[in-house]
Structures are given as C-alpha cells and as structure tokens.
Amino acid sequence: MADTGKEVERFLDWGNLVLAACLFIAPWVLNFVDQTTAAWSAWIAAAIIGGMAVLALIWFAEWEEWINVVLGVWVAIAPWVLGFHTMTTATWGHVILGVLIAALAAWRGWSSHYGGRQAHA
C-alpha cells in the first residue's frame, strides 16, 4: 500500500515548483513585462522558490519549506514594499501566487515537522 502522507508531501513540493513557474511567466501572461520592478521581482523570487522546490524534491530538509514560506510572504507584500501596488495585474499576480506559495510551503513544513516524519538535517 502506498504511503499517502509521502504522496501528499511530494504533491506539495511539485505544487510549489509549478507555482514558481507560474510566477516566472506571470510578467508575460499578465502583461507587466515592461514594468521592470514588478517583472524582476517575479523572476528573481520565482527562481529562488523554484530552486528550493527542486531541492525539496531531491533532498528534503524542513528549512527549504520555511524559506519558501518567507519568500511566498515576500512575493505577496512586494507590490507595496517595492512600490508597484498601483499596477493591478502585477499586484494581484504577486499576491495570489505569493499566498499560494506560502500556504503550500507552510503545509509541507508543518506536515513534515508534526506529521511524524523527521526531516533530514
């Protein structure tokens, strides 16, 4: 019988990788590629989040998930911190994807910490 908890954890890791890819392409899809600050915010955060997700898929360590929680929160608040909150599509793209990234990473980190599984050091 398959380990359902492990399957959910892998799904969450893959989910964050897919969300990172969505964040990376968001400037083109949502048409804010010409807004330098918003576009670069999405690209840089997506690259780091994607890298952490790949690491989690290859060799899981709980800290990778908590970094993605912080990065997801950063993505969600970046429009106000970096001053592009008046750009509606860029703001909503950042907020929605940031919240989803933070939520998936928190769920994964929480389940690995409190779900009876020990993360690698």
Backbone as a chain_set.jsonl record, in Angstrom:
{"seq": "MADTGKEVERFLDWGNLVLAACLFIAPWVLNFVDQTTAAWSAWIAAAIIGGMAVLALIWFAEWEEWINVVLGVWVAIAPWVLGFHTMTTATWGHVILGVLIAALAAWRGWSSHYGGRQAHA", "coords": {"N": [[0.841, -1.188, 0.0], [0.521, 2.229, -0.775], [2.303, 5.014, 0.626], [0.442, 7.408, 1.772], [0.838, 9.886, 3.045], [3.429, 10.558, 2.243], [2.996, 10.826, -0.502], [1.32, 13.056, -0.564], [3.084, 14.975, 0.449], [5.033, 15.044, -1.605], [3.401, 15.943, -3.664], [2.857, 18.53, -2.714], [5.435, 19.653, -2.807], [5.896, 19.525, -5.596], [3.803, 21.153, -6.313], [4.643, 23.696, -5.383], [6.787, 24.055, -7.09], [5.482, 24.244, -9.567], [3.954, 26.543, -9.064], [6.033, 28.372, -8.79], [6.965, 28.379, -11.412], [4.709, 29.488, -12.624], [4.759, 32.028, -11.457], [7.121, 32.932, -12.583], [6.483, 33.159, -15.316], [4.458, 34.955, -15.179], [4.867, 37.826, -15.664], [4.748, 37.984, -18.484], [2.349, 36.681, -19.143], [0.444, 38.143, -17.678], [0.925, 40.578, -18.658], [2.853, 42.52, -17.674], [5.483, 42.776, -18.235], [6.932, 44.936, -19.141], [7.102, 46.543, -16.964], [9.556, 47.091, -15.044], [10.397, 46.762, -12.258], [8.326, 45.19, -11.098], [8.348, 42.967, -12.816], [11.005, 41.955, -12.542], [10.96, 41.404, -9.836], [9.152, 39.265, -9.775], [10.55, 37.389, -11.41], [13.031, 36.953, -10.042], [12.207, 36.09, -7.467], [10.74, 33.822, -8.245], [12.75, 32.196, -9.343], [14.297, 31.595, -7.08], [12.401, 30.39, -5.361], [11.616, 28.253, -6.99], [14.083, 26.907, -7.123], [14.37, 26.126, -4.431], [12.173, 24.431, -4.253], [12.91, 22.403, -6.053], [15.176, 21.45, -4.723], [13.869, 20.448, -2.437], [12.467, 18.359, -3.6], [14.532, 16.697, -4.429], [16.241, 16.319, -2.201], [14.974, 16.403, 0.767], [14.739, 18.891, 3.215], [13.59, 20.398, 6.11], [13.99, 23.157, 6.42], [14.032, 24.217, 3.858], [11.38, 24.437, 3.125], [10.465, 26.349, 4.948], [11.908, 28.546, 4.144], [10.672, 28.965, 1.691], [8.144, 29.656, 2.62], [8.645, 32.173, 3.757], [9.558, 33.49, 1.439], [7.23, 33.324, -0.125], [5.507, 34.969, 1.372], [6.96, 37.317, 1.065], [6.68, 37.716, -1.726], [3.948, 38.223, -1.819], [3.743, 40.662, -0.441], [5.438, 42.308, -1.785], [4.511, 44.122, -3.868], [3.751, 46.45, -2.442], [5.98, 47.022, -0.897], [7.975, 47.378, -2.829], [6.807, 49.279, -4.39], [5.008, 48.973, -6.593], [2.295, 48.671, -6.354], [0.143, 49.996, -7.512], [-0.201, 48.942, -9.968], [-2.435, 46.929, -11.129], [-2.729, 44.219, -12.242], [-0.157, 43.13, -11.899], [0.095, 43.371, -9.143], [-2.063, 41.76, -8.15], [-1.308, 39.299, -9.276], [1.139, 38.823, -7.935], [0.223, 38.797, -5.239], [-1.728, 36.69, -5.139], [-0.245, 34.425, -6.081], [1.895, 34.524, -4.267], [0.624, 34.078, -1.762], [-0.409, 31.505, -2.206], [1.993, 30.06, -2.618], [3.277, 30.429, -0.123], [1.362, 29.19, 1.525], [1.312, 26.472, 0.598], [3.984, 25.745, 1.101], [4.099, 26.145, 3.873], [2.227, 24.25, 4.724], [3.534, 21.925, 3.889], [5.937, 22.116, 5.378], [4.891, 22.131, 7.966], [3.578, 19.64, 8.026], [5.735, 17.903, 7.742], [7.124, 18.431, 10.05], [5.311, 18.031, 12.175], [3.952, 15.804, 11.429], [4.945, 13.339, 12.081], [7.111, 12.556, 10.623], [10.555, 12.716, 10.182], [12.636, 15.265, 9.198], [15.529, 15.611, 7.086], [18.697, 16.656, 8.311]], "CA": [[0.0, 0.0, 0.0], [1.323, 3.447, -0.914], [2.371, 5.924, 1.76], [-0.348, 8.567, 1.368], [1.486, 11.09, 3.561], [4.562, 10.853, 1.363], [2.442, 11.278, -1.78], [0.851, 14.429, -0.357], [4.274, 15.811, 0.575], [5.612, 15.216, -2.944], [2.462, 16.8, -4.382], [3.071, 19.9, -2.245], [6.71, 20.109, -3.377], [5.659, 19.769, -7.017], [2.915, 22.316, -6.384], [5.428, 24.921, -5.279], [7.574, 24.191, -8.309], [4.557, 24.729, -10.593], [3.639, 27.935, -8.73], [7.222, 29.168, -9.128], [6.939, 28.541, -12.87], [3.631, 30.448, -12.914], [5.263, 33.348, -11.077], [8.146, 33.309, -13.554], [5.873, 33.567, -16.588], [3.407, 35.952, -14.916], [5.032, 39.118, -16.35], [4.306, 37.875, -19.877], [0.934, 36.296, -19.178], [-0.367, 39.241, -17.131], [1.322, 41.775, -19.409], [3.578, 43.566, -16.959], [6.898, 42.571, -18.516], [7.57, 46.239, -19.333], [7.215, 47.176, -15.644], [10.812, 46.469, -14.629], [10.441, 46.347, -10.854], [7.387, 44.09, -10.901], [8.804, 41.804, -13.575], [12.195, 41.399, -11.909], [10.532, 40.836, -8.558], [8.586, 37.948, -10.078], [11.574, 36.482, -11.923], [14.019, 36.594, -9.008], [11.54, 35.264, -6.456], [10.397, 32.536, -8.863], [13.968, 31.39, -9.469], [14.69, 31.099, -5.752], [11.351, 29.468, -4.911], [11.761, 27.048, -7.808], [15.282, 26.209, -6.668], [14.058, 25.492, -3.147], [11.253, 23.321, -4.529], [13.702, 21.324, -6.645], [15.95, 20.881, -3.612], [12.967, 19.655, -1.6], [12.146, 17.129, -4.321], [15.724, 15.86, -4.497], [16.715, 16.023, -0.851], [14.127, 17.235, 1.606], [15.101, 19.414, 4.528], [12.481, 21.242, 6.528], [14.323, 24.571, 6.259], [13.701, 24.634, 2.493], [9.971, 24.829, 3.116], [10.277, 27.599, 5.694], [12.407, 29.616, 3.27], [9.62, 29.244, 0.712], [7.071, 30.387, 3.306], [9.094, 33.568, 3.823], [9.559, 34.018, 0.073], [5.836, 33.496, -0.534], [5.026, 36.188, 2.028], [7.631, 38.43, 0.393], [6.049, 37.925, -3.031], [2.629, 38.806, -1.58], [3.832, 42.06, 0.021], [6.375, 43.036, -2.657], [3.955, 45.286, -4.579], [3.75, 47.633, -1.577], [7.359, 47.299, -0.475], [8.737, 47.843, -3.986], [6.126, 50.418, -4.979], [4.236, 48.776, -7.825], [0.947, 48.285, -5.943], [-0.868, 50.624, -8.359], [-0.317, 48.109, -11.168], [-3.403, 45.953, -10.653], [-2.457, 42.826, -12.612], [1.088, 42.711, -11.255], [-0.177, 43.237, -7.715], [-2.865, 40.564, -7.912], [-0.48, 38.123, -9.575], [2.065, 38.625, -6.821], [-0.497, 38.456, -4.008], [-2.319, 35.35, -5.241], [0.806, 33.406, -6.142], [2.645, 34.554, -3.012], [-0.168, 33.418, -0.722], [-0.439, 30.065, -2.515], [3.334, 29.515, -2.366], [3.475, 30.392, 1.33], [0.452, 28.198, 2.104], [1.79, 25.122, 0.29], [5.24, 25.51, 1.807], [3.789, 26.022, 5.304], [1.572, 22.955, 4.883], [4.584, 20.908, 3.757], [6.817, 22.228, 6.534], [4.125, 21.725, 9.143], [3.33, 18.188, 7.987], [6.985, 17.176, 7.973], [7.539, 18.642, 11.432], [4.334, 17.485, 13.111], [3.291, 14.63, 10.873], [5.617, 12.107, 12.471], [8.255, 12.305, 9.747], [11.722, 13.517, 10.525], [13.346, 15.84, 8.039], [16.977, 15.492, 7.112], [19.322, 17.853, 8.9]], "C": [[0.881, 1.245, 0.0], [1.242, 4.288, 0.356], [1.697, 7.234, 1.36], [0.282, 9.864, 1.831], [2.64, 11.515, 2.682], [4.086, 11.381, 0.011], [1.963, 12.727, -1.668], [2.042, 15.376, -0.272], [4.921, 16.054, -0.781], [4.712, 16.117, -3.801], [2.667, 18.263, -3.993], [4.383, 20.468, -2.787], [6.562, 20.418, -4.859], [4.767, 20.991, -7.208], [3.682, 23.618, -6.302], [6.32, 25.124, -6.495], [6.702, 24.744, -9.448], [4.198, 26.198, -10.326], [4.82, 28.857, -9.028], [7.279, 29.403, -10.637], [5.86, 29.539, -13.277], [4.073, 31.866, -12.578], [6.291, 33.837, -12.092], [7.541, 33.811, -14.861], [4.808, 34.645, -16.415], [3.635, 37.295, -15.606], [4.579, 39.097, -17.81], [2.802, 37.621, -19.945], [0.037, 37.447, -18.733], [0.019, 40.605, -17.712], [1.9, 42.894, -18.538], [5.089, 43.418, -17.133], [7.635, 43.896, -18.7], [7.689, 47.036, -18.027], [8.388, 46.506, -14.914], [10.803, 45.951, -13.196], [9.544, 45.143, -10.607], [7.871, 42.821, -11.596], [10.017, 41.158, -12.907], [11.894, 40.815, -10.541], [10.001, 39.415, -8.772], [9.668, 36.967, -10.516], [12.556, 36.026, -10.845], [13.387, 35.695, -7.958], [11.215, 33.882, -7.009], [11.618, 31.631, -8.974], [14.38, 30.798, -8.118], [13.676, 30.079, -5.232], [11.432, 28.152, -5.684], [12.974, 26.229, -7.399], [15.059, 25.481, -5.357], [13.129, 24.301, -3.342], [11.988, 22.132, -5.142], [14.553, 20.649, -5.57], [15.084, 19.985, -2.748], [12.59, 18.346, -2.28], [13.323, 16.158, -4.34], [16.146, 15.376, -3.111], [15.983, 16.938, 0.11], [14.814, 17.615, 2.907], [14.029, 20.433, 4.884], [12.745, 22.733, 6.291], [13.983, 25.096, 4.864], [12.256, 25.128, 2.424], [9.764, 26.156, 3.828], [10.866, 28.785, 4.929], [11.34, 29.971, 2.235], [8.411, 29.923, 1.347], [7.425, 31.875, 3.332], [9.072, 34.209, 2.437], [8.144, 34.227, -0.452], [5.224, 34.745, 0.083], [5.655, 37.408, 1.363], [6.955, 38.75, -0.942], [4.696, 38.624, -2.84], [2.69, 40.276, -1.165], [4.733, 42.923, -0.865], [5.756, 44.215, -3.391], [3.974, 46.566, -3.736], [5.157, 48.02, -1.154], [8.156, 47.913, -1.625], [8.028, 48.94, -4.776], [5.409, 50.197, -6.291], [2.798, 48.34, -7.532], [-0.161, 48.941, -6.773], [-1.075, 49.871, -9.675], [-1.161, 46.88, -10.813], [-3.035, 44.505, -10.989], [-1.183, 42.309, -11.962], [0.861, 42.485, -9.769], [-0.964, 41.966, -7.428], [-2.095, 39.28, -8.226], [0.474, 37.809, -8.446], [1.336, 38.159, -5.562], [-1.035, 37.026, -4.064], [-1.247, 34.271, -5.238], [1.622, 33.366, -4.85], [1.921, 33.835, -1.887], [-0.212, 31.91, -0.964], [0.908, 29.406, -2.233], [3.58, 29.386, -0.872], [2.609, 29.31, 1.976], [0.93, 26.767, 1.841], [3.069, 24.794, 1.052], [5.002, 25.346, 3.307], [3.141, 24.676, 5.589], [2.615, 21.845, 4.85], [5.521, 20.935, 4.962], [6.139, 21.747, 7.799], [3.941, 20.213, 9.16], [4.614, 17.398, 8.209], [7.416, 17.293, 9.428], [6.611, 17.941, 12.416], [3.63, 16.236, 12.612], [3.98, 13.312, 11.186], [6.809, 11.748, 11.619], [9.387, 13.221, 10.174], [12.396, 13.993, 9.254], [14.832, 15.595, 8.202], [17.566, 16.78, 7.655], [19.911, 18.756, 7.863]], "O": [[1.885, 1.294, 0.711], [0.236, 4.269, 1.066], [2.303, 8.071, 0.69], [0.27, 10.85, 1.094], [2.811, 12.702, 2.405], [4.703, 12.283, -0.556], [2.179, 13.527, -2.578], [2.015, 16.46, -0.855], [5.32, 17.182, -1.071], [5.202, 16.948, -4.565], [2.652, 19.14, -4.857], [4.438, 21.632, -3.182], [7.042, 21.448, -5.333], [4.952, 21.767, -8.146], [3.41, 24.548, -7.061], [6.578, 26.262, -6.885], [7.141, 25.613, -10.202], [4.144, 27.002, -11.256], [4.63, 29.991, -9.467], [7.605, 30.502, -11.085], [6.075, 30.349, -14.179], [3.794, 32.8, -13.329], [6.326, 35.022, -12.423], [8.031, 34.778, -15.445], [4.311, 35.189, -17.401], [2.669, 37.872, -16.104], [4.077, 40.102, -18.313], [2.083, 38.265, -20.709], [-1.005, 37.697, -19.338], [-0.501, 41.642, -17.3], [1.5, 44.054, -18.644], [5.872, 43.869, -16.297], [8.836, 43.974, -18.443], [8.316, 48.095, -18.005], [8.218, 45.482, -14.253], [11.172, 44.802, -12.958], [9.965, 44.178, -9.971], [7.809, 41.731, -11.027], [10.048, 39.94, -12.728], [12.514, 39.832, -10.135], [10.358, 38.488, -8.044], [9.699, 35.831, -10.042], [12.872, 34.84, -10.753], [13.952, 34.663, -7.595], [11.395, 32.88, -6.317], [11.525, 30.429, -8.725], [14.766, 29.631, -8.036], [14.057, 29.026, -4.721], [11.328, 27.073, -5.102], [12.908, 25.001, -7.334], [15.506, 24.347, -5.188], [13.277, 23.278, -2.674], [11.719, 20.984, -4.789], [14.637, 19.422, -5.516], [15.502, 18.893, -2.364], [12.412, 17.329, -1.609], [13.134, 14.943, -4.275], [16.373, 14.187, -2.888], [16.331, 18.11, 0.251], [15.388, 16.776, 3.6], [13.616, 21.233, 4.044], [11.817, 23.485, 5.994], [13.681, 26.279, 4.701], [11.955, 26.111, 1.748], [8.985, 26.993, 3.375], [10.375, 29.907, 5.054], [11.131, 31.147, 1.937], [7.719, 30.691, 0.679], [6.609, 32.725, 2.975], [8.619, 35.343, 2.281], [7.884, 35.207, -1.15], [4.513, 35.493, -0.588], [4.982, 38.41, 1.124], [6.691, 39.912, -1.249], [4.343, 39.515, -3.612], [1.793, 41.051, -1.496], [4.777, 44.142, -0.701], [6.421, 45.241, -3.533], [4.192, 47.652, -4.273], [5.485, 49.203, -1.064], [8.922, 48.855, -1.422], [8.591, 49.474, -5.731], [5.216, 51.151, -7.044], [2.157, 47.71, -8.374], [-1.301, 48.477, -6.738], [-2.027, 50.146, -10.406], [-0.647, 45.908, -10.258], [-3.032, 43.653, -10.1], [-1.139, 41.161, -11.519], [1.373, 41.523, -9.198], [-0.581, 41.18, -6.562], [-2.224, 38.287, -7.51], [0.604, 36.653, -8.042], [1.786, 37.228, -4.893], [-0.819, 36.242, -3.139], [-1.334, 33.309, -4.475], [2.0, 32.288, -4.391], [2.531, 33.07, -1.141], [-0.067, 31.127, -0.025], [0.957, 28.312, -1.67], [4.042, 28.344, -0.406], [3.066, 28.597, 2.869], [0.952, 25.943, 2.755], [3.217, 23.694, 1.585], [5.631, 24.501, 3.945], [3.467, 24.028, 6.584], [2.589, 20.934, 5.678], [5.861, 19.884, 5.506], [6.741, 21.041, 8.608], [4.128, 19.575, 10.196], [4.577, 16.324, 8.81], [8.007, 16.364, 9.98], [7.07, 17.327, 13.379], [2.793, 15.674, 13.318], [3.633, 12.278, 10.614], [7.459, 10.733, 11.866], [9.161, 14.388, 10.492], [12.684, 13.207, 8.352], [15.329, 15.398, 9.311], [17.001, 17.86, 7.479], [20.47, 19.799, 8.199]]}, "num_chains": 1, "name": "protein.A"}
